[in-house]
Amino acid sequence: MLRKLLIITTLLFTLGACTEDFEKINVNPNAPAAVPIDYLLSQSTLYIPGSAGDPGYKSWRANFIYASTVIQQMASIEVGFYRGTVYTYQGDLSEAYFVNSYPNSIKNLVNLITLAKADPKNVNILSMARILRVVEMSIITDLYGDVPYKEAGLGFLSGIFSPKYDAQKDIYADMLKELDEAGKAFNASSYIPKTADFLYAGDLNKWKKAANSLMLRLAMRMQKVDAASAQSWAKKAIDGGIMDSNDDTFAIKFSNTGAGTNSNANSWNLGAGRGIANGNNIQWSRTFIESMKARKDPRLPVISALKNGDRTIAKQRGIPSGIDATGLKALDETNLDNYSRVAPNMYALENPFFIMTHAEARLLKAEAIERGWATGSAKAEFEAGQAAGVRQLTSYAGTIADADVATYAAANPYPATTLDAKMNAIHTEMWLVTGSTLNHIEGWSNWRRTGYPVLTPVNYPGNETNGQIPRRLRYPQGEPGINPNIQEAITRQGPDLFMTRIWWDK
């Protein structure tokens, strides 16, 4: 018995001594105690277009399946999947951007903002994160309307698992404030995350211009519902300095590193890389192709090709919107190989993910001038935006000669007649810019506000809009069971349908 007690006592002392160094022994010396804030900035940026596991999931569904086909930039005869072309609903397609963004991009950005606030030296990372949060939240609210905003992403930090749905009017007010404050807070004397910044590699002046340009976009979005605020914010944005060259375009740059994971690749192009856009699933719409042909648009042979690679302008033809395989067969045009689709140079995984182009900023400034909200020449701003939109295609390894840019401008001059004619010219260019840079979500939002270009709706049997172009996406089907606050949003905004207009869409 004594021997056993001695053994037990010895073991207890030995274990006691071991526990003193237990934490040191069981900590991996090669692993960081906390994730570096630079890494969080990079990760949060990459989560805007996609997320881990399937980076193209949310953006492909919102951007291509719905937005691109709704406004007739693209089309498909596979109407059971590309439902935007015929205005029908499928839950997992409509809800993808919502259900993917909150637990990924929004959660990470909220966490990054919280961490960056804790150390004044990280003011530049903080400003970048605030601007990126506005980017993501503006997409979400423009797609769905009233959505969780102020309490979004606070599940881990504050235990808020059923966030309040904020009114879009209040969301816009706060997003504009965030852009203003974040842009002004950049400090060249503080730490600048050059390597971790996938947009401007630490160029703070470009970040400031991006913040002001996004401010102008949001301000103009309010044009119909709060003209006074729209004018005030538009003036502040323009006075602060918007993008003034294509080098300022706000776009995420990719390296396509991480073989097999697509962790640093353009998620809008993943579908094409998997054989979708370069196959016979989704192709350019007839409306888009014929508009470019009629305008003698030099971008056409850069963005479009037949299945065999032929880029001859005369041979480009788009899929008619709103028809299925039977409808196409009735037109005696059954060989989809002979229809235009996204050209191969457009879907390289290293291509930039466009958030806002310099061309858009200049076109919006032209509109602001015409509305009397800014000074200057609307014609000059239009022409600058028009040319910038054409030249932006160099981002897709396209080559467009200066003479072709000049010829296009001469064929499509700024009108000297009515305000409607001028708005049509400005926003037709916007439709072409967003379509040719694959930013269809923004194209849909801008079309809903302006109504330009004038599009002829389709009326496919069984559509859910009575033959009208949809105004929003529907909320996730399972949201009422997860977050009862959605009911307040539906009561305030209107029925959860495609045709319920969001706050600024009046």
C-alpha positions as CSV (number, residue, x, y, z in Angstrom):
1,M,0.0,0.0,0.0
2,L,2.8,2.4,0.9
3,R,4.5,1.7,-2.4
4,K,1.3,2.5,-4.3
5,L,0.9,5.8,-2.4
6,L,4.4,6.8,-3.2
7,I,3.8,6.0,-6.9
8,I,0.6,8.1,-6.9
9,T,2.2,11.0,-5.1
10,T,5.1,11.0,-7.5
11,L,2.8,11.0,-10.4
12,L,0.8,13.9,-9.0
13,F,3.9,16.0,-8.5
14,T,5.1,15.1,-12.0
15,L,1.8,16.0,-13.5
16,G,1.7,19.3,-11.5
17,A,5.1,20.2,-12.9
18,C,4.0,19.3,-16.5
19,T,0.9,21.6,-16.3
20,E,3.2,24.6,-15.7
21,D,4.4,24.3,-19.2
22,F,1.3,22.8,-20.7
23,E,0.2,25.9,-22.7
24,K,3.7,26.4,-24.0
25,I,4.0,22.8,-25.1
26,N,0.6,22.7,-26.8
27,V,0.9,26.0,-28.7
28,N,2.1,25.7,-32.3
29,P,5.0,28.1,-32.5
30,N,4.5,28.5,-36.2
31,A,0.8,29.5,-36.0
32,P,-0.2,33.1,-35.2
33,A,-2.1,33.8,-32.0
34,A,-4.5,35.9,-34.0
35,V,-5.1,36.2,-37.7
36,P,-3.1,39.1,-39.1
37,I,-5.3,42.1,-40.0
38,D,-3.8,42.3,-43.5
39,Y,-4.9,38.8,-44.2
40,L,-8.4,39.6,-43.0
41,L,-8.5,42.6,-45.4
42,S,-7.5,40.3,-48.3
43,Q,-10.0,37.6,-47.3
44,S,-12.8,40.0,-46.8
45,T,-12.2,41.5,-50.3
46,L,-12.3,38.1,-52.0
47,Y,-15.5,37.3,-50.2
48,I,-17.3,40.1,-52.0
49,P,-17.5,38.4,-55.3
50,G,-17.6,34.9,-53.8
51,S,-16.8,32.7,-50.8
52,A,-14.9,29.7,-49.8
53,G,-16.0,26.4,-51.2
54,D,-17.8,27.7,-54.3
55,P,-16.7,31.3,-55.0
56,G,-19.0,31.7,-58.0
57,Y,-22.2,30.5,-56.2
58,K,-23.8,33.8,-55.2
59,S,-22.5,36.1,-57.9
60,W,-23.3,33.7,-60.7
61,R,-26.9,33.3,-59.7
62,A,-27.6,37.0,-59.0
63,N,-25.4,38.5,-61.7
64,F,-26.0,36.1,-64.6
65,I,-29.1,34.0,-64.0
66,Y,-31.2,37.0,-63.0
67,A,-29.7,40.4,-63.5
68,S,-28.0,39.9,-66.9
69,T,-31.1,38.2,-68.5
70,V,-33.7,40.5,-66.9
71,I,-32.3,43.5,-68.6
72,Q,-31.5,41.7,-71.8
73,Q,-27.8,41.9,-71.8
74,M,-27.6,38.1,-71.9
75,A,-30.2,35.4,-72.7
76,S,-30.7,31.6,-72.6
77,I,-33.2,29.1,-74.0
78,E,-32.6,27.1,-70.8
79,V,-35.5,28.9,-69.1
80,G,-35.7,26.4,-66.3
81,F,-32.4,27.6,-64.9
82,Y,-31.8,31.0,-66.4
83,R,-35.1,32.2,-65.0
84,G,-34.4,35.9,-65.3
85,T,-35.0,35.7,-69.1
86,V,-38.6,34.6,-68.5
87,Y,-39.3,36.2,-65.1
88,T,-39.9,33.1,-63.1
89,Y,-38.7,32.2,-59.6
90,Q,-36.5,29.5,-58.0
91,G,-35.7,29.9,-54.4
92,D,-32.0,28.9,-54.3
93,L,-31.3,31.1,-57.3
94,S,-33.0,34.2,-56.1
95,E,-31.8,34.0,-52.5
96,A,-28.1,33.1,-53.2
97,Y,-26.6,36.5,-52.8
98,F,-28.5,37.1,-49.6
99,V,-27.8,33.8,-47.8
100,N,-24.1,33.7,-48.9
101,S,-23.1,37.2,-48.2
102,Y,-24.2,37.6,-44.5
103,P,-22.2,34.7,-43.1
104,N,-19.2,35.4,-45.3
105,S,-18.4,38.8,-46.7
106,I,-20.6,40.8,-44.2
107,K,-19.5,38.9,-41.1
108,N,-15.8,39.2,-42.1
109,L,-16.0,42.9,-42.9
110,V,-17.8,43.6,-39.6
111,N,-15.1,41.7,-37.8
112,L,-12.4,43.5,-39.7
113,I,-13.9,46.9,-38.9
114,T,-14.1,46.0,-35.2
115,L,-10.4,44.9,-35.1
116,A,-9.2,47.8,-37.1
117,K,-10.9,50.3,-34.8
118,A,-8.9,49.0,-31.9
119,D,-5.6,50.4,-33.1
120,P,-5.3,53.9,-34.6
121,K,-2.4,52.8,-36.8
122,N,-4.9,50.7,-38.8
123,V,-7.0,53.7,-39.9
124,N,-6.4,53.0,-43.6
125,I,-7.4,49.4,-43.2
126,L,-10.5,50.6,-41.3
127,S,-11.4,53.0,-44.1
128,M,-11.0,50.3,-46.8
129,A,-13.1,47.9,-44.8
130,R,-15.9,50.5,-44.3
131,I,-15.9,51.3,-48.0
132,L,-16.0,47.6,-48.9
133,R,-18.9,47.0,-46.5
134,V,-20.8,49.7,-48.3
135,V,-20.1,48.0,-51.6
136,E,-21.5,44.7,-50.4
137,M,-24.4,46.2,-48.5
138,S,-25.4,48.4,-51.5
139,I,-25.6,45.3,-53.7
140,I,-27.7,43.4,-51.2
141,T,-30.1,46.2,-50.5
142,D,-30.4,47.1,-54.2
143,L,-31.2,43.5,-55.0
144,Y,-33.7,42.9,-52.2
145,G,-34.8,46.2,-50.6
146,D,-35.1,46.4,-46.8
147,V,-32.5,44.1,-45.3
148,P,-30.5,43.6,-42.1
149,Y,-27.9,46.3,-41.9
150,K,-26.9,47.9,-38.6
151,E,-27.1,44.6,-36.7
152,A,-25.9,42.4,-39.5
153,G,-22.7,40.4,-38.9
154,L,-22.9,40.8,-35.1
155,G,-23.8,37.2,-34.2
156,F,-20.4,36.3,-32.8
157,L,-19.4,39.8,-31.6
158,S,-22.7,40.7,-29.9
159,G,-24.9,37.6,-29.9
160,I,-27.4,39.1,-32.3
161,F,-28.6,36.2,-34.4
162,S,-31.9,37.7,-35.6
163,P,-30.9,41.1,-36.8
164,K,-33.4,43.9,-37.4
165,Y,-34.3,44.6,-41.0
166,D,-33.5,48.3,-41.7
167,A,-35.5,50.4,-44.1
168,Q,-33.6,51.1,-47.3
169,K,-33.9,54.8,-46.8
170,D,-32.0,54.5,-43.5
171,I,-29.5,52.1,-45.1
172,Y,-28.7,54.6,-47.8
173,A,-28.3,57.5,-45.3
174,D,-25.7,55.5,-43.4
175,M,-23.9,54.2,-46.4
176,L,-23.4,57.7,-47.7
177,K,-22.1,58.8,-44.3
178,E,-19.7,55.9,-44.2
179,L,-18.3,56.7,-47.6
180,D,-17.8,60.3,-46.6
181,E,-16.1,59.6,-43.3
182,A,-14.0,56.7,-44.6
183,G,-12.7,58.7,-47.6
184,K,-11.7,61.6,-45.4
185,A,-10.1,59.4,-42.8
186,F,-7.3,58.0,-45.0
187,N,-3.9,59.0,-43.7
188,A,-0.7,58.7,-45.6
189,S,1.3,58.9,-42.4
190,S,-0.3,55.7,-41.0
191,Y,0.3,52.1,-42.0
192,I,-0.7,51.3,-45.6
193,P,-1.5,47.6,-46.5
194,K,0.0,47.6,-50.0
195,T,0.2,43.9,-50.5
196,A,-3.1,43.1,-48.9
197,D,-5.0,45.7,-50.9
198,F,-6.3,43.9,-54.0
199,L,-7.9,47.0,-55.4
200,Y,-5.3,49.8,-55.5
201,A,-2.2,48.3,-53.8
202,G,-2.3,50.9,-51.2
203,D,-2.9,54.0,-53.3
204,L,-4.9,56.1,-50.9
205,N,-5.7,58.8,-53.4
206,K,-7.4,56.2,-55.7
207,W,-9.4,54.9,-52.7
208,K,-10.6,58.5,-51.9
209,K,-11.8,58.9,-55.5
210,A,-13.5,55.5,-55.4
211,A,-15.3,56.5,-52.2
212,N,-16.5,59.7,-53.8
213,S,-17.5,57.9,-57.0
214,L,-19.5,55.3,-55.1
215,M,-21.1,58.3,-53.2
216,L,-22.2,59.8,-56.5
217,R,-23.7,56.4,-57.6
218,L,-25.7,56.2,-54.4
219,A,-26.7,59.8,-54.5
220,M,-28.1,59.5,-58.0
221,R,-29.9,56.4,-57.0
222,M,-32.1,58.6,-54.7
223,Q,-33.0,61.0,-57.5
224,K,-36.7,60.1,-57.6
225,V,-37.4,59.7,-53.9
226,D,-35.2,62.4,-52.2
227,A,-34.0,64.9,-54.8
228,A,-32.7,67.3,-52.2
229,S,-30.5,64.8,-50.5
230,A,-29.5,63.3,-53.9
231,Q,-28.3,66.8,-55.0
232,S,-26.5,67.5,-51.8
233,W,-24.6,64.2,-51.8
234,A,-23.9,64.3,-55.5
235,K,-22.3,67.8,-55.1
236,K,-20.2,66.6,-52.1
237,A,-19.0,63.6,-54.2
238,I,-18.0,65.6,-57.2
239,D,-16.4,68.4,-55.2
240,G,-14.4,65.8,-53.3
241,G,-13.0,64.3,-56.5
242,I,-14.3,61.3,-58.5
243,M,-12.4,59.0,-60.8
244,D,-10.7,60.8,-63.6
245,S,-9.1,57.9,-65.6
246,N,-9.5,54.2,-66.2
247,D,-6.5,53.7,-63.9
248,D,-8.9,54.8,-61.1
249,T,-11.6,52.2,-62.0
250,F,-12.7,50.4,-58.8
251,A,-12.0,46.7,-59.4
252,I,-10.7,43.7,-57.5
253,K,-7.4,42.4,-59.1
254,F,-6.9,38.6,-59.1
255,S,-3.8,36.4,-59.5
256,N,-5.7,33.1,-59.8
257,T,-3.4,31.6,-57.2
258,G,-4.3,28.6,-55.1
259,A,-4.6,25.9,-57.8
260,G,-7.8,23.9,-57.6
261,T,-9.4,26.3,-55.2
262,N,-10.1,29.4,-57.3
263,S,-9.5,31.3,-54.0
264,N,-8.0,34.3,-55.8
265,A,-9.9,34.2,-59.1
266,N,-12.8,36.2,-60.6
267,S,-15.9,34.4,-59.5
268,W,-18.0,36.1,-62.1
269,N,-16.0,34.2,-64.7
270,L,-16.0,30.8,-62.9
271,G,-19.2,29.8,-64.7
272,A,-17.5,30.5,-68.0
273,G,-14.4,28.6,-66.9
274,R,-16.6,25.6,-66.2
275,G,-18.0,25.6,-69.7
276,I,-21.2,27.6,-69.2
277,A,-20.7,31.0,-71.0
278,N,-18.4,29.5,-73.6
279,G,-20.9,26.6,-74.1
280,N,-24.5,26.9,-75.2
281,N,-26.1,27.7,-71.8
282,I,-26.1,31.5,-71.5
283,Q,-25.1,33.8,-74.4
284,W,-25.4,37.4,-75.4
285,S,-28.9,38.6,-76.0
286,R,-30.3,39.7,-79.3
287,T,-31.2,43.1,-77.8
288,F,-27.6,43.7,-76.7
289,I,-25.9,42.5,-79.9
290,E,-28.2,44.3,-82.2
291,S,-27.8,47.5,-80.2
292,M,-24.0,47.3,-80.5
293,K,-24.2,46.6,-84.2
294,A,-26.5,49.5,-84.8
295,R,-24.2,51.8,-82.9
296,K,-21.1,50.5,-84.6
297,D,-19.7,49.7,-81.2
298,P,-16.0,48.6,-81.4
299,R,-16.4,46.6,-78.2
300,L,-18.5,44.0,-80.0
301,P,-15.6,41.9,-81.5
302,V,-13.8,42.1,-78.1
303,I,-16.6,40.7,-76.0
304,S,-18.3,38.4,-78.4
305,A,-17.5,35.3,-80.5
306,L,-19.3,32.4,-82.0
307,K,-18.6,28.9,-80.7
308,N,-15.8,28.4,-83.2
309,G,-14.1,31.6,-82.2
310,D,-15.3,33.7,-85.1
311,R,-15.5,37.4,-84.1
312,T,-16.7,38.8,-87.4
313,I,-19.1,41.6,-86.6
314,A,-21.6,40.7,-89.3
315,K,-21.8,37.1,-88.0
316,Q,-22.6,38.0,-84.4
317,R,-26.2,37.2,-83.4
318,G,-27.8,37.2,-80.0
319,I,-30.4,34.8,-78.4
320,P,-33.9,36.3,-78.4
321,S,-35.0,37.0,-74.8
322,G,-37.9,35.1,-73.4
323,I,-38.0,32.0,-75.6
324,D,-37.1,28.4,-74.9
325,A,-35.8,25.7,-77.3
326,T,-39.2,25.2,-78.9
327,G,-39.5,28.9,-79.5
328,L,-36.0,29.1,-81.0
329,K,-36.8,26.1,-83.3
330,A,-39.9,27.9,-84.6
331,L,-37.6,30.6,-85.9
332,D,-35.5,28.0,-87.8
333,E,-32.5,29.0,-85.8
334,T,-31.7,25.8,-83.9
335,N,-27.9,25.7,-83.9
336,L,-26.7,27.5,-80.8
337,D,-23.1,27.3,-81.9
338,N,-24.0,30.1,-84.4
339,Y,-25.0,32.4,-81.6
340,S,-22.7,34.9,-79.9
341,R,-21.3,34.1,-76.5
342,V,-18.7,35.7,-74.1
343,A,-15.4,35.7,-76.0
344,P,-12.6,33.6,-74.4
345,N,-10.5,36.6,-73.3
346,M,-13.5,37.8,-71.2
347,Y,-13.5,34.8,-68.8
348,A,-9.9,34.5,-67.8
349,L,-9.9,33.9,-64.1
350,E,-7.2,36.7,-63.7
351,N,-9.6,39.3,-65.1
352,P,-10.7,42.1,-62.7
353,F,-14.0,42.0,-60.9
354,F,-15.5,45.4,-61.7
355,I,-17.2,47.2,-58.9
356,M,-17.4,50.7,-60.5
357,T,-15.7,52.0,-63.6
358,H,-14.4,55.4,-64.4
359,A,-16.8,55.5,-67.3
360,E,-19.8,55.2,-64.9
361,A,-18.6,58.0,-62.7
362,R,-18.2,60.4,-65.6
363,L,-21.6,59.5,-67.1
364,L,-23.3,60.0,-63.7
365,K,-21.6,63.4,-63.4
366,A,-23.0,64.3,-66.9
367,E,-26.5,63.5,-65.5
368,A,-25.9,65.5,-62.4
369,I,-24.9,68.5,-64.5
370,E,-28.0,68.2,-66.6
371,R,-30.1,68.1,-63.5
372,G,-28.4,71.3,-62.2
373,W,-26.7,69.5,-59.4
374,A,-23.2,70.2,-60.6
375,T,-21.3,72.7,-62.8
376,G,-19.4,72.0,-65.9
377,S,-20.2,70.6,-69.4
378,A,-22.5,67.6,-69.5
379,K,-21.5,67.0,-73.1
380,A,-17.8,66.8,-72.2
381,E,-18.5,64.5,-69.3
382,F,-20.6,62.3,-71.5
383,E,-17.9,62.1,-74.1
384,A,-15.3,61.3,-71.5
385,G,-17.4,58.5,-70.1
386,Q,-18.3,57.1,-73.5
387,A,-14.6,56.9,-74.5
388,A,-13.6,55.5,-71.1
389,G,-16.2,52.8,-71.4
390,V,-14.9,51.7,-74.8
391,R,-11.2,51.8,-73.7
392,Q,-12.0,49.9,-70.5
393,L,-12.1,46.7,-72.6
394,T,-8.3,46.7,-72.6
395,S,-8.8,45.0,-69.2
396,Y,-10.0,42.0,-71.1
397,A,-6.9,41.9,-73.4
398,G,-8.9,43.7,-76.0
399,T,-7.3,46.2,-78.4
400,I,-9.4,49.2,-79.6
401,A,-7.7,51.8,-81.7
402,D,-8.2,55.5,-81.0
403,A,-9.7,55.9,-84.5
404,D,-12.4,53.4,-83.6
405,V,-13.1,55.2,-80.4
406,A,-13.5,58.5,-82.4
407,T,-15.7,56.8,-85.0
408,Y,-18.0,55.4,-82.3
409,A,-18.3,58.8,-80.7
410,A,-19.1,60.5,-84.0
411,A,-21.8,57.8,-84.7
412,N,-23.3,58.3,-81.2
413,P,-23.1,62.0,-80.3
414,Y,-24.5,63.6,-77.2
415,P,-28.0,65.0,-78.1
416,A,-28.7,68.7,-78.0
417,T,-32.4,68.3,-77.6
418,T,-34.6,67.2,-74.7
419,L,-33.6,66.1,-71.2
420,D,-35.2,62.7,-72.0
421,A,-33.0,62.3,-75.0
422,K,-29.9,63.2,-73.0
423,M,-30.9,60.7,-70.2
424,N,-31.4,58.0,-72.9
425,A,-28.0,58.7,-74.3
426,I,-26.2,58.7,-70.9
427,H,-27.9,55.5,-69.6
428,T,-27.7,53.6,-72.8
429,E,-24.0,54.0,-72.5
430,M,-24.2,52.9,-68.9
431,W,-26.1,49.8,-70.0
432,L,-23.4,49.0,-72.5
433,V,-20.6,49.7,-70.0
434,T,-22.1,47.4,-67.3
435,G,-22.9,44.7,-69.9
436,S,-19.5,44.7,-71.5
437,T,-17.7,44.5,-68.1
438,L,-20.1,41.8,-66.9
439,N,-21.4,44.0,-64.1
440,H,-25.0,43.1,-64.7
441,I,-26.2,43.7,-61.2
442,E,-25.3,47.3,-61.4
443,G,-26.8,47.5,-64.9
444,W,-30.1,46.2,-63.6
445,S,-30.1,48.7,-60.7
446,N,-29.3,51.6,-63.0
447,W,-32.0,50.5,-65.5
448,R,-34.6,50.3,-62.7
449,R,-33.9,53.9,-61.7
450,T,-33.8,55.4,-65.1
451,G,-35.7,53.2,-67.5
452,Y,-33.0,53.5,-70.1
453,P,-32.5,52.1,-72.6
454,V,-36.2,51.3,-73.3
455,L,-36.6,47.5,-73.2
456,T,-39.5,45.5,-74.5
457,P,-40.6,43.0,-71.8
458,V,-41.2,39.4,-72.6
459,N,-44.4,37.5,-71.7
460,Y,-43.4,33.8,-71.4
461,P,-46.2,31.5,-70.2
462,G,-46.3,31.1,-66.5
463,N,-44.1,34.2,-65.7
464,E,-44.6,35.8,-62.3
465,T,-44.7,39.4,-63.2
466,N,-47.6,39.6,-65.7
467,G,-45.1,40.2,-68.5
468,Q,-43.3,43.1,-66.8
469,I,-39.5,43.3,-66.1
470,P,-38.8,42.4,-62.4
471,R,-38.0,45.1,-60.0
472,R,-36.2,43.1,-57.2
473,L,-35.2,39.6,-56.1
474,R,-37.3,37.7,-53.5
475,Y,-36.1,37.1,-49.9
476,P,-34.8,33.6,-48.9
477,Q,-37.6,31.1,-48.5
478,G,-36.4,30.0,-45.1
479,E,-35.9,33.5,-43.7
480,P,-39.2,33.8,-41.8
481,G,-38.3,30.7,-39.8
482,I,-34.9,32.0,-39.0
483,N,-35.4,35.7,-38.5
484,P,-39.0,36.8,-37.7
485,N,-37.9,40.4,-38.2
486,I,-38.5,39.9,-41.9
487,Q,-42.2,40.3,-41.4
488,E,-41.7,44.0,-40.4
489,A,-39.8,44.5,-43.6
490,I,-42.5,42.9,-45.7
491,T,-45.2,45.0,-44.0
492,R,-43.2,48.2,-44.6
493,Q,-42.0,47.4,-48.1
494,G,-44.7,45.3,-49.6
495,P,-45.3,41.7,-50.6
496,D,-42.2,39.6,-51.2
497,L,-42.6,39.5,-55.0
498,F,-40.5,40.4,-58.0
499,M,-42.7,43.4,-58.8
500,T,-42.6,45.0,-55.3
501,R,-40.6,48.2,-55.8
502,I,-37.8,49.0,-53.4
503,W,-37.6,52.5,-51.8
504,W,-35.6,54.3,-54.5
505,D,-37.4,52.6,-57.4
506,K,-40.4,54.9,-57.9
